[in-house]
Every structure is written in C-alpha cells, then in structure tokens.
Amino acid sequence: MSVFQSLIDVYNNRGACYVILIDPDNKNDGSILSQVEMANCSEVDAIFVGGSLMMDGKSNDRVKKIKQIANVPVILFPGGVNQINSNYDAMLFLSLLSGRNPHYLIGEQVISAPIVKDIGLEAISTGYILLDGGNVTSVEFMSGTRPIPMDKKDIVASHALAGQYLGMKSIYLEAGSGAKNHIPSDIVNSVSNLVSIPIIAGGGISSPEIAEKLVKAGASIIVTGTAIEKNHSCMSDFAKAVHWKG
C-alpha cells in the first residue's frame, strides 16, 4: 500500500489525519527525538519533515534517526531539492500554485524529478497555496511570492480547483510556520465544496479546538509544527480532536 493510500484510509476510517511537522535544523537537534517518541504513543498518523533553510550539514543524519524510531510514515515536506534523500517513505511533490515565481511552480520540480525517480521515492503531487497568516513567513521570503489575503476565499478556492484539474492528489492550504492567524474555517469550507481531493491545512493551528473546527469545515489532514515544538504532550489532544470518528 502506498503512503498516500494509508493516509486516505485513516481519513476514511477516522474522519481526518493528524500529522506533525518536524524541522530537522540544528536549532531543534535537542528535541527532535523526543518529538518522534511522543508521536509514537499519541496516535499521530504521519510525520512531515522539512524546513525552508538548513543551517548545517547534519539534517540528513537527523532524518535518518527520525526514520529509525518512527512508527508512522516519514514524509518529506521539501524546502528545496537539496533536502531530497532516501531516508523518507514519501515526499510531497509541491508546486507553489499561489505564487507567480516559475521556479517554484515548475523549476524545482524539473530538477528534482529525476532524483526522486532514481531513489524510488513515492511522490505525492500537491498544490501548495500560501495564505497571509499575519506575518512574513520563511516560505514567502525564500520563494519571493506573495501570499493570498485571507479574505480572498474565491481566489483561494479557484487556485485549489486549478490544482485538482492539473491532476494533483491533494491541496495544501498553508498560513506559514508560526503564523499569527490560522487558515479560517470558511476558506477550508469554500475549498472543500469545490474540490474532491484531500485538503491539508497547516500553519498557526495552536489548539485542538482550532484543529477540530478545520476538520469539520472539510480539512482531511491537519498539520501542527510550532504547537508541538512548544509542548510535545499536546499531540494526544490534537489527535483526539482530529480523529472525530473515534
């Protein structure tokens, strides 16, 4: 079974998937393993690993350690082609649909595709839509693209539908790591009413209550990063809120 299908099965059986995001940069070196160990006993469905910028050359070693102890799929959430390696079970093959920088629409993808094929990594084609979470995020700065304002839900939904028509398997609605404002429920609902592929929501989801609202609005996968960095023990509460079918 593919990693993507395993997530779909969780979504169908439990209402939605709960995923944590771990940044394998050196600033998190002391807490990475404890986050994975907590995920193993907190009903986390998968682990996304990635960040916009790596400040040392040891990120691949950290990914290898994550993979060795994780009981769930480890999926690359790439910040660049340099982060691809064989220590992952799969990767989100992202295209930044909300931006107009061709390098992140297709350039990085052309460079990375032969590498992904060569190492046999499962690629989950994903339309990545960046929204304005209230502060300048690393993704916005590094990609040189403007996020879509939160009040432009028709524009967001149209981008998501375009992603589906282009054949993408999922849509990622992103407010950015540590965002002041999470993706509003009405945007998730608007996108959910228009597309028939899974919706991933991440950025600024600081409480299980917010996660539950987004799931009820139509999100298929909830991603938390900053919240679980601050408090590993809250993973179980997030999982309970997301797995509303039990």
C-alpha positions in Angstrom: 0.0 0.0 0.0 1.3 3.5 -0.8 1.8 6.1 1.9 -0.8 8.3 0.3 -3.4 5.5 0.3 -2.6 4.8 4.0 -3.5 8.4 4.8 -6.7 8.2 2.8 -7.6 5.0 4.8 -7.1 6.9 8.0 -9.2 9.8 6.7 -12.0 7.4 5.6 -12.0 5.5 8.9 -11.2 8.2 11.5 -12.5 11.4 9.9 -9.2 13.1 9.3 -5.4 12.5 9.6 -3.2 14.2 12.2 0.4 15.0 11.1 3.2 16.7 12.9 5.9 18.8 11.2 9.5 18.5 12.4 12.2 20.8 11.2 15.5 18.9 11.0 17.6 22.0 11.5 20.3 22.2 14.2 18.1 24.6 16.3 15.8 21.6 17.0 18.5 19.0 17.5 17.9 18.5 21.2 14.1 17.9 20.8 13.7 16.0 17.6 13.9 12.5 19.0 11.6 13.3 21.9 9.0 14.7 19.5 9.1 11.4 17.5 8.9 9.3 20.6 5.9 11.3 21.7 4.3 10.9 18.3 4.7 7.1 18.5 2.4 7.0 21.5 0.0 9.8 20.6 -1.9 8.4 17.6 -0.1 10.7 15.1 -0.7 9.3 11.6 2.4 10.6 9.8 5.4 12.9 10.3 6.3 15.6 7.8 10.0 16.6 7.9 11.3 19.7 6.3 12.1 23.4 6.6 12.9 26.4 4.4 16.5 26.7 5.4 19.1 24.2 6.9 21.8 25.9 8.9 24.2 22.9 9.0 25.1 19.8 7.1 23.6 17.3 9.5 19.9 17.4 8.6 20.1 14.1 6.6 21.5 12.4 9.7 18.6 13.7 11.8 16.2 12.5 9.2 17.8 9.0 9.4 17.3 9.0 13.1 13.7 10.1 12.8 13.0 7.3 10.3 14.7 4.7 12.5 12.4 5.3 15.5 9.2 6.5 13.9 6.3 4.0 13.9 4.4 6.0 11.2 5.3 7.2 7.6 8.0 9.9 7.4 7.2 12.2 4.6 9.5 15.0 3.1 7.9 18.4 3.1 10.6 20.0 0.9 12.1 23.4 1.2 14.3 22.7 -1.8 15.7 19.9 -4.0 18.8 19.7 -1.7 16.6 18.1 1.0 15.7 15.0 -1.0 17.2 11.7 0.2 16.3 8.1 0.5 15.5 8.2 4.3 11.9 9.1 3.6 8.9 6.9 2.9 7.4 9.5 0.6 7.5 13.2 -0.3 5.1 15.9 -1.0 5.8 16.9 -4.6 4.9 20.5 -4.2 4.0 23.2 -6.7 3.5 26.7 -5.3 0.3 27.5 -7.1 -0.4 30.7 -5.2 2.8 32.3 -6.4 3.9 33.6 -9.7 7.6 32.6 -9.4 8.1 30.0 -12.2 11.0 28.4 -10.3 8.6 27.2 -7.5 5.8 26.4 -9.9 7.9 24.0 -12.1 11.6 24.8 -11.9 12.4 23.0 -8.7 10.2 20.1 -9.8 12.1 19.6 -13.1 15.4 19.5 -11.2 14.1 17.1 -8.5 12.0 14.7 -10.6 15.0 12.5 -11.9 16.4 12.3 -8.4 13.0 11.2 -6.9 12.7 8.5 -9.6 16.2 7.3 -9.1 15.9 6.7 -5.4 12.3 5.3 -5.8 10.6 7.8 -3.5 6.8 7.9 -3.6 5.8 11.4 -4.9 2.5 12.8 -3.6 1.7 15.6 -6.1 0.4 18.6 -4.0 -0.8 22.0 -4.9 0.7 24.4 -2.3 -1.3 27.5 -1.6 0.2 30.1 0.7 -2.1 32.5 2.6 -1.3 35.6 4.6 -1.0 34.4 8.2 -0.3 37.8 9.6 3.5 37.9 9.4 6.2 37.4 6.8 6.9 33.7 6.7 10.1 31.9 5.6 8.2 30.4 2.6 7.1 33.9 1.4 10.6 35.3 1.8 12.6 32.4 0.3 10.2 31.9 -2.6 9.7 35.5 -3.4 6.0 35.1 -3.7 3.1 37.0 -2.2 0.6 35.1 0.0 -3.1 35.3 -0.9 -5.0 37.5 1.6 -7.3 35.6 4.0 -10.4 37.5 2.8 -10.0 36.3 -0.8 -11.6 32.9 -0.4 -12.8 32.8 -4.0 -9.3 33.3 -5.3 -8.0 30.5 -2.9 -10.8 28.1 -4.0 -10.0 28.8 -7.7 -6.4 28.0 -7.2 -7.3 24.8 -5.4 -9.7 23.8 -8.2 -7.0 24.5 -10.8 -4.6 22.2 -8.8 -7.2 19.4 -9.0 -7.7 19.9 -12.7 -4.0 19.7 -13.2 -4.1 16.3 -11.7 -2.7 16.9 -8.2 -3.6 14.5 -5.5 -4.0 17.0 -2.7 -4.2 20.7 -1.8 -2.1 22.2 1.0 -3.6 25.4 2.5 -0.6 27.0 4.4 -0.6 30.0 6.6 3.2 29.6 7.3 5.1 28.2 10.3 4.3 30.1 13.4 1.6 32.2 11.7 -0.3 34.6 13.8 -3.6 33.6 12.1 -4.5 30.1 11.0 -6.5 29.2 7.9 -10.1 30.3 8.5 -12.8 27.6 8.6 -14.8 29.4 5.8 -11.8 29.2 3.4 -11.5 25.5 4.1 -15.2 25.0 3.6 -15.2 27.0 0.4 -12.3 24.9 -1.0 -13.9 21.7 0.3 -17.2 22.5 -1.5 -15.3 23.0 -4.8 -12.7 20.2 -4.9 -12.9 16.4 -4.4 -9.3 15.8 -3.4 -7.9 15.8 0.2 -7.2 19.2 1.8 -4.2 19.6 4.0 -4.3 22.6 6.5 -1.3 23.9 8.4 0.2 27.0 9.9 -0.9 28.7 13.1 -3.0 25.8 14.4 -2.3 26.4 18.0 -5.0 24.4 19.8 -7.1 21.1 19.3 -10.2 23.3 19.2 -9.0 25.0 16.1 -8.0 21.7 14.5 -11.5 20.3 15.2 -13.1 23.3 13.5 -11.0 22.9 10.4 -11.7 19.2 10.2 -15.5 19.9 10.5 -15.1 22.6 7.7 -13.6 20.0 5.4 -9.9 19.6 6.1 -8.6 16.0 5.5 -5.2 16.4 7.1 -4.2 18.7 10.0 -0.6 19.6 10.4 1.0 21.2 13.5 4.5 22.2 14.0 5.2 25.2 16.3 2.5 24.0 18.8 4.1 20.6 19.3 7.6 22.1 19.4 6.5 24.2 22.4 4.6 21.3 24.1 5.1 17.7 22.9 2.5 16.4 25.2 -0.4 18.1 23.4 -0.1 15.7 20.4 -2.7 13.3 22.0 -5.2 16.1 22.4 -4.7 17.2 18.8 -5.1 13.6 17.6 -8.4 13.2 19.6 -9.8 16.4 18.1 -8.8 15.4 14.5 -9.9 11.7 14.7 -13.6 12.6 15.3 -14.8 9.2 14.1 -13.1 7.6 17.1 
